[in-house]
Each structure stands twice: as structure tokens, then as C-alpha cells.
């Protein structure tokens, strides 16, 4: 049986984490997490991509949800839209310029609008792409907390938000004859995280996939 307050506390902290003393430290389980983005194509369809490599460390202080802070780092070169030509274009200077700006970074700043009834809240933080930093808001939804068979505590959550790519100098912009852009300006973020922290004697064992 989940305790709703603990459920939400851990779910909120999983995205970026806490660096607070006496808090429980978690590690993002990349094999069971996804960083997805969606962009409109020619105004009629949506293309979905993901980042296959990222790192996140996080702590949880159950007494001070409002002080949740931390960081996450994404490797730009691992962008994946299931199309090699498009991925190479995205890595280039028209978009992310992975050679000069190899990482995307997120640093949380505050937690707002905590709703214990449905395990949601707003996570406010700074997103940095191409050395441009803008404040964004992610809607967090808690997924659950369990103890696995290898001496770990696991918690999951989803996060959703929208950014404008032009705000981060992802500048490529081509019009189509019918009007509108080949690639839309708004980028939907859909993130699914699973975090893990050791709590028992079996914690050194590796879990099954």
C-alpha cells in the first residue's frame, strides 16, 4: 500500500534530485526511463524523438518538499528519431550543435501547486540548451513506490511540459508553400522516470531486465 505523501515526494524529486543533507539519495535507472520529445511536421503530423543517454542523481528530504532541487544532464549526440539523416541534421548547427554544445542540462528550482489527492505538482527549473538558459515548468505525476527483489527502493513518475525551440536558438526555419513551418516551434516533452536507491543487503545484486 502506497503512502500518498511519500509517493509524491519521491516522484517530484526523481526528475532532478535533491542535494540536501540527510536526504535519501536515488539514481535514475536509465534502462527503465525515457526522455521523449514531439514536434509537429508541416502542421499535419507529429514526429517523436528521444535521447538515449542521460544521467541524474537525486536525494529526497521528506520534511521539505518545497526545497527540492537538483540536476539532470542529457547527451545530445545520442538523439534518436529513427532516421539517421534527420538525426545528423539535429546534431548540426541548425539545431543542437552537439559538437560545441554536447549536453542539455536541467536544474530544478522550486516545487509549486502540490496536490496530494492526485499526486501531482509543478516542478520549476532552468533548462539549458546551446548555452541558453530558460525557466520552464513541468507537470509531475507520481507513479508509485515499491521495494524490488534486490534490496532497492524504486519510485516512478512522469513529467510533461512544452518549450519553444526558438527560445533556445534551435533556429532552423523553413516555410512550406501551403503556409506554416516544416518543423513547428513548440516541442512537447514527455518524460518517464524510474529511480532506485539501495536499502537492503541485496542492493549490490543487479536486477533483471
C-alpha positions as CSV (number, residue, x, y, z in Angstrom):
1,X,0.0,0.0,0.0
2,X,1.5,3.4,-1.0
3,X,1.5,6.3,1.3
4,X,0.4,9.2,-0.9
5,X,2.7,11.8,0.7
6,X,5.8,9.7,0.3
7,X,4.6,8.7,-3.2
8,X,4.5,12.4,-4.3
9,X,7.7,13.4,-2.5
10,X,9.9,10.8,-4.3
11,X,8.1,11.3,-7.6
12,X,8.8,15.1,-7.6
13,X,12.5,14.6,-6.7
14,X,13.2,11.9,-9.3
15,X,13.4,14.3,-12.2
16,X,16.4,16.3,-11.0
17,X,17.0,15.3,-7.4
18,X,18.0,16.8,-4.2
19,X,21.4,17.7,-2.8
20,X,20.0,18.2,0.7
21,X,21.9,16.9,3.8
22,X,20.3,13.9,5.5
23,X,18.1,13.1,2.5
24,X,17.8,9.7,0.7
25,X,19.9,9.5,-2.5
26,X,18.4,8.0,-5.6
27,X,19.9,7.2,-9.0
28,X,18.0,7.3,-12.3
29,X,17.6,3.9,-13.8
30,X,18.2,4.8,-17.4
31,X,17.2,1.3,-18.7
32,X,13.7,1.9,-17.4
33,X,13.3,5.6,-18.2
34,X,12.6,7.6,-21.3
35,X,13.2,11.2,-22.4
36,X,10.8,11.8,-25.4
37,X,10.1,14.9,-27.4
38,X,7.4,15.6,-30.0
39,X,7.3,18.2,-32.8
40,X,4.7,19.0,-35.4
41,X,5.8,18.3,-39.0
42,X,4.3,20.5,-41.7
43,X,1.4,21.2,-39.5
44,X,-0.3,17.8,-40.1
45,X,1.8,15.2,-38.3
46,X,3.9,14.7,-35.2
47,X,7.4,13.4,-35.1
48,X,8.7,11.7,-31.9
49,X,12.3,11.5,-30.8
50,X,14.2,10.6,-27.7
51,X,17.6,10.9,-26.0
52,X,19.1,7.5,-25.3
53,X,21.8,8.6,-22.8
54,X,21.4,10.8,-19.7
55,X,22.5,11.0,-16.1
56,X,20.7,12.1,-12.9
57,X,21.4,11.9,-9.2
58,X,18.7,12.9,-6.7
59,X,18.1,13.0,-3.0
60,X,14.8,13.2,-1.1
61,X,14.1,15.2,2.0
62,X,10.6,14.1,3.2
63,X,10.3,17.1,5.5
64,X,10.8,19.9,3.0
65,X,9.1,19.2,-0.4
66,X,9.3,22.9,-1.3
67,X,13.1,22.8,-1.1
68,X,13.5,20.1,-3.8
69,X,16.5,20.9,-6.0
70,X,18.9,19.1,-8.2
71,X,20.3,18.4,-11.7
72,X,20.0,16.2,-14.8
73,X,22.3,16.0,-17.8
74,X,21.4,14.7,-21.3
75,X,23.9,13.8,-24.0
76,X,22.9,15.5,-27.2
77,X,24.8,13.2,-29.6
78,X,22.5,10.3,-28.6
79,X,19.4,12.0,-30.1
80,X,17.3,9.4,-31.9
81,X,14.3,9.9,-34.2
82,X,14.7,6.6,-36.0
83,X,16.1,8.4,-39.1
84,X,19.9,8.8,-39.5
85,X,19.7,11.7,-41.9
86,X,17.4,13.7,-39.7
87,X,19.4,12.8,-36.5
88,X,22.6,14.2,-38.1
89,X,20.7,17.4,-39.1
90,X,19.6,17.7,-35.5
91,X,23.1,17.3,-34.2
92,X,24.3,20.1,-36.5
93,X,24.3,23.9,-36.1
94,X,20.8,24.3,-37.4
95,X,19.6,22.7,-34.2
96,X,21.6,21.4,-31.2
97,X,25.2,21.7,-32.5
98,X,26.2,18.7,-30.5
99,X,29.9,19.3,-31.2
100,X,30.0,22.7,-29.5
101,X,27.2,22.1,-27.0
102,X,27.3,18.4,-26.2
103,X,24.9,18.5,-23.2
104,X,21.4,19.6,-22.3
105,X,21.1,20.5,-18.6
106,X,18.2,20.9,-16.2
107,X,18.3,22.3,-12.7
108,X,15.2,22.4,-10.6
109,X,14.5,25.5,-8.5
110,X,11.1,25.1,-6.8
111,X,8.0,22.9,-6.4
112,X,4.6,24.5,-6.7
113,X,0.9,23.6,-6.7
114,X,1.3,20.3,-4.8
115,X,-1.9,18.3,-4.9
116,X,-1.8,15.3,-2.5
117,X,-5.1,14.0,-3.8
118,X,-3.8,13.1,-7.3
119,X,0.0,13.0,-6.6
120,X,0.7,16.0,-8.9
121,X,2.7,19.2,-8.7
122,X,4.6,21.7,-10.8
123,X,8.4,21.5,-10.9
124,X,10.0,24.8,-11.9
125,X,13.6,24.7,-13.2
126,X,16.2,26.1,-15.6
127,X,16.7,24.3,-18.9
128,X,19.9,24.9,-20.7
129,X,20.3,24.2,-24.4
130,X,23.1,25.6,-26.6
131,X,24.2,27.7,-23.5
132,X,20.8,29.4,-23.5
133,X,19.0,29.0,-20.1
134,X,15.3,29.5,-19.7
135,X,12.9,28.7,-16.9
136,X,10.4,26.0,-17.7
137,X,7.6,24.3,-15.8
138,X,7.0,20.6,-15.8
139,X,3.8,18.9,-14.6
140,X,4.8,15.9,-12.4
141,X,2.6,12.9,-11.9
142,X,3.6,10.2,-9.4
143,X,3.6,6.6,-10.5
144,X,4.3,4.5,-7.4
145,X,6.9,3.2,-4.9
146,X,8.0,-0.4,-4.4
147,X,10.8,-2.5,-2.9
148,X,12.3,-4.7,-5.5
149,X,13.9,-8.2,-5.0
150,X,17.4,-6.8,-5.0
151,X,17.4,-4.7,-1.9
152,X,16.3,-1.4,-3.5
153,X,13.5,1.0,-3.3
154,X,12.1,2.1,-6.6
155,X,9.8,5.0,-7.5
156,X,8.4,6.2,-10.8
157,X,6.9,9.4,-12.2
158,X,6.0,11.2,-15.4
159,X,6.7,14.8,-16.3
160,X,5.2,16.8,-19.2
161,X,5.9,20.3,-20.5
162,X,6.2,22.5,-23.6
163,X,9.0,24.6,-24.8
164,X,9.5,26.9,-27.8
165,X,12.7,25.7,-29.7
166,X,13.4,29.2,-30.9
167,X,13.9,30.3,-27.3
168,X,17.0,28.1,-27.2
169,X,18.4,29.1,-30.6
170,X,17.3,25.9,-32.4
171,X,17.0,28.2,-35.3
172,X,16.3,26.1,-38.4
173,X,13.1,27.5,-40.0
174,X,11.7,26.6,-43.4
175,X,8.3,27.5,-44.7
176,X,6.2,25.3,-47.0
177,X,4.2,26.6,-49.9
178,X,0.9,26.0,-48.2
179,X,2.0,28.1,-45.3
180,X,3.4,27.2,-41.9
181,X,6.7,25.7,-40.9
182,X,8.3,22.3,-41.9
183,X,9.2,21.9,-38.2
184,X,6.9,23.5,-35.7
185,X,8.2,25.9,-32.9
186,X,6.6,24.1,-30.0
187,X,8.3,21.0,-28.5
188,X,6.3,18.7,-26.2
189,X,8.3,17.0,-23.5
190,X,7.1,13.6,-22.2
191,X,9.4,12.1,-19.6
192,X,9.1,8.8,-17.8
193,X,11.5,8.2,-15.0
194,X,12.2,5.3,-12.7
195,X,14.6,5.9,-9.8
196,X,16.4,3.5,-7.5
197,X,18.2,3.6,-4.1
198,X,19.8,0.8,-2.1
199,X,18.1,0.0,1.2
200,X,18.9,-3.7,1.9
201,X,21.6,-6.3,2.0
202,X,20.9,-7.4,-1.6
203,X,21.5,-3.9,-3.0
204,X,24.8,-5.0,-4.6
205,X,23.0,-7.5,-6.8
206,X,22.0,-6.4,-10.3
207,X,18.3,-6.6,-11.1
208,X,16.9,-8.5,-14.1
209,X,16.0,-6.5,-17.2
